[in-house]
Amino acid sequence: MKLFSKEQIYEGDKLTAERQNITSTELIERAGTQIFNWIHARMQGAQVPIHVFCGIGNNGGDGLVLARHLITHGYNVNTYIINCSDKRSKDFLVNYDRIKNVTKKWPVLLNCAEDFPAINPEDIIVDAIFGIGLNRPVDEWVKQLFLHFRASKAFTLAIDIPSGLFPDKAIEDENAVVWAGYTLSFASPKLVFFLPETAKYTVQWEVLDIGLDKEFLYTTQTEVELIGKHEVLSNYIPREKYSHKGQFGHTLIVGGSYGKIGAVTLASRAALSSGAGLVSAYVPKCGYYPLQTSFPEAMVITDTDEEKITKIKFNIEPTVIAFGIGAGTDNETASAFEAFLKTNKAPLVIDADGINLLAKKKSLLKLLPEATILTPHPKELERLMGTWKDDFDKLKKVKAFSKKHKVIVIIKGANSITIFDDKLYVNTTGNSGLSTAGSGDVLTGIIAGLVSQGYNPLVAAIFGVYLHGKSADIAVEDFGYQSLIASHVIDYLGEAYLDLFKQPEQPPQQEEEIKK
């Protein structure tokens, strides 16, 4: 799914009006009607008090359309105008007149905190105050209104975006934003729904189709894409009946140190379970027996040192090499890594201490093959690139870093973001159960295994992040968030693959119609 920028959405509205020969007022009518249809389908006329708070721009116009339809369908609705400026949009004024024609109970103007209505926990709040066009902090009394919403504990539904939240920059005051239980967004969800600092302002979201021009939606290139099953399925490479292991590559996992051989075991298992034909592990001598006994499917090559990596020499031709898992940052390991990079020609996936070694000596970045995949956790990312002011600053810095060094960077988190060549790919799978030791090692192995099979590095990164999260989503149904461990993610990779081809379950009546 494409995530459109604010400017693209404005352009889409304009093109839609031109190509469909409709006015902006008609487009707002369409949007407000879709919001009403969504609510009506769920409430079926229930007399729960609904408080619709409207701004004086086009987002407020959407709210007025919604309120008018709620009134004409007999709902228990109260409408309020947030009188925060003398400027009113044309479409707001049109819909302000229209709502006055269907009820004697005109919208109430709110000018200050003394005007705030009583709201009970059982009521519903509709936030149609500010849309994506907001470009300044809200007034103090409006902030107090937002706090009034939260204090009421009423369910809050935001229109397009929670008011006070900017679509393209960070906020400074969390109290100056509406905290929504649900957001109905037009055209596409907004990037801020998926960033650590701003995702909390909407618990859930849904996109409403308001009939924007199809050509615009299909042809417009966006900087951000949301990755779900549909997006990864088109990249899936099926296996031929007469295929053999040699066709799916040889993954080499390099890493481990005394006490951290388990990390290499997890990555090796994940690489093979994701589909690599062969997997070898290059470890210090202390890792030989643990790997041979716990994971017999892997081949093991050992360093000359007992406890750490001191040189990286092997007589195989790996398809892809993953480095850094549990390797440590000892001086001898750092020297071995540098010597390896100077001669290596294979695609790379670098994680953990591999990233820490790059951070210690940034000149090594010049030795990375193009499209090397880096999978840092937040602290490793900070060591590599320095600190950032906020999530948008972080994205800006990672994009610049990716472009400069021609590498793929995965920002791991609740919605992991893969960045390459000025594009962001936001993942939709995964859960808090992945906050456990070894889950990053598993991700590295999955991605390396996909590169091994012939997926190009960017697709392997995007697909690997998706499978990693999906496997955890399936596994958590059996183990719960607290008891999920990294090995479970590997064990459920097969089900994550199978899920790619599952069809959505049909309601009983639809199933009967299909049979007929």
Rosetta blueprint (number, residue, H / E / L):
1 M L
2 K E
3 L E
4 F L
5 S L
6 K H
7 E H
8 Q H
9 I H
10 Y H
11 E H
12 G H
13 D H
14 K H
15 L H
16 T H
17 A H
18 E H
19 R H
20 Q L
21 N L
22 I L
23 T L
24 S H
25 T H
26 E H
27 L H
28 I H
29 E H
30 R H
31 A H
32 G H
33 T H
34 Q H
35 I H
36 F H
37 N H
38 W H
39 I H
40 H H
41 A H
42 R H
43 M H
44 Q L
45 G L
46 A L
47 Q L
48 V L
49 P L
50 I E
51 H E
52 V E
53 F E
54 C E
55 G L
56 I L
57 G L
58 N H
59 N H
60 G H
61 G H
62 D H
63 G H
64 L H
65 V H
66 L H
67 A H
68 R H
69 H H
70 L H
71 I H
72 T H
73 H L
74 G L
75 Y L
76 N L
77 V E
78 N E
79 T E
80 Y E
81 I E
82 I E
83 N L
84 C L
85 S L
86 D L
87 K L
88 R L
89 S L
90 K H
91 D H
92 F H
93 L H
94 V H
95 N H
96 Y H
97 D H
98 R H
99 I H
100 K H
101 N L
102 V L
103 T L
104 K L
105 K L
106 W L
107 P L
108 V E
109 L E
110 L E
111 N L
112 C L
113 A H
114 E H
115 D H
116 F L
117 P L
118 A L
119 I L
120 N L
121 P L
122 E L
123 D L
124 I E
125 I E
126 V E
127 D E
128 A E
129 I L
130 F L
131 G L
132 I L
133 G L
134 L L
135 N L
136 R L
137 P L
138 V L
139 D L
140 E H
141 W H
142 V H
143 K H
144 Q H
145 L H
146 F H
147 L H
148 H H
149 F H
150 R H
151 A H
152 S H
153 K L
154 A L
155 F E
156 T E
157 L E
158 A E
159 I E
160 D L
161 I L
162 P L
163 S L
164 G L
165 L L
166 F L
167 P L
168 D L
169 K L
170 A L
171 I L
172 E L
173 D L
174 E H
175 N H
176 A H
177 V L
178 V L
179 W L
180 A E
181 G E
182 Y E
183 T E
184 L E
185 S E
186 F E
187 A L
188 S L
189 P L
190 K L
191 L H
192 V H
193 F H
194 F H
195 L L
196 P L
197 E L
198 T L
199 A H
200 K H
201 Y H
202 T E
203 V E
204 Q E
205 W E
206 E E
207 V E
208 L E
209 D L
210 I L
211 G L
212 L L
213 D L
214 K H
215 E H
216 F H
217 L H
218 Y H
219 T H
220 T L
221 Q L
222 T L
223 E L
224 V E
225 E E
226 L E
227 I E
228 G L
229 K H
230 H H
231 E H
232 V H
233 L H
234 S L
235 N L
236 Y L
237 I L
238 P L
239 R L
240 E L
241 K L
242 Y L
243 S L
244 H L
245 K H
246 G H
247 Q H
248 F H
249 G L
250 H E
251 T E
252 L E
253 I E
254 V E
255 G E
256 G L
257 S L
258 Y L
259 G L
260 K L
261 I H
262 G H
263 A H
264 V H
265 T H
266 L H
267 A H
268 S H
269 R H
270 A H
271 A H
272 L H
273 S H
274 S L
275 G L
276 A L
277 G L
278 L E
279 V E
280 S E
281 A E
282 Y E
283 V E
284 P L
285 K H
286 C H
287 G H
288 Y H
289 Y H
290 P H
291 L H
292 Q H
293 T H
294 S H
295 F L
296 P L
297 E L
298 A L
299 M E
300 V E
301 I E
302 T E
303 D L
304 T L
305 D L
306 E L
307 E L
308 K L
309 I L
310 T L
311 K L
312 I L
313 K L
314 F L
315 N L
316 I L
317 E L
318 P L
319 T L
320 V E
321 I E
322 A E
323 F E
324 G E
325 I E
326 G L
327 A L
328 G L
329 T L
330 D L
331 N H
332 E H
333 T H
334 A H
335 S H
336 A H
337 F H
338 E H
339 A H
340 F H
341 L H
342 K H
343 T H
344 N L
345 K L
346 A L
347 P L
348 L E
349 V E
350 I E
351 D L
352 A L
353 D H
354 G H
355 I H
356 N H
357 L H
358 L H
359 A H
360 K H
361 K L
362 K H
363 S H
364 L H
365 L H
366 K H
367 L H
368 L L
369 P L
370 E L
371 A L
372 T L
373 I E
374 L E
375 T L
376 P L
377 H L
378 P H
379 K H
380 E H
381 L H
382 E H
383 R H
384 L H
385 M H
386 G L
387 T L
388 W L
389 K L
390 D L
391 D H
392 F H
393 D H
394 K H
395 L H
396 K H
397 K H
398 V H
399 K H
400 A H
401 F H
402 S H
403 K H
404 K H
405 H H
406 K L
407 V L
408 I E
409 V E
410 I E
411 I E
412 K L
413 G L
414 A L
415 N L
416 S L
417 I E
418 T E
419 I E
420 F E
421 D L
422 D L
423 K E
424 L E
425 Y E
426 V E
427 N E
428 T L
429 T L
430 G L
431 N L
432 S H
433 G H
434 L H
435 S L
436 T L
437 A L
438 G L
439 S H
440 G H
441 D H
442 V H
443 L H
444 T H
445 G H
446 I H
447 I H
448 A H
449 G H
450 L H
451 V H
452 S H
453 Q L
454 G L
455 Y L
456 N L
457 P H
458 L H
459 V H
460 A H
461 A H
462 I H
463 F H
464 G H
465 V H
466 Y H
467 L H
468 H H
469 G H
470 K H
471 S H
472 A H
473 D H
474 I H
475 A H
476 V H
477 E H
478 D H
479 F H
480 G H
481 Y H
482 Q H
483 S H
484 L L
485 I L
486 A H
487 S H
488 H H
489 V H
490 I H
491 D H
492 Y L
493 L H
494 G H
495 E H
496 A H
497 Y H
498 L H
499 D H
500 L L
501 F L
502 K L
503 Q L
504 P L
505 E L
506 Q L
507 P L
508 P H
509 Q H
510 Q H
511 E H
512 E H
513 E H
514 I H
515 K H
516 K L
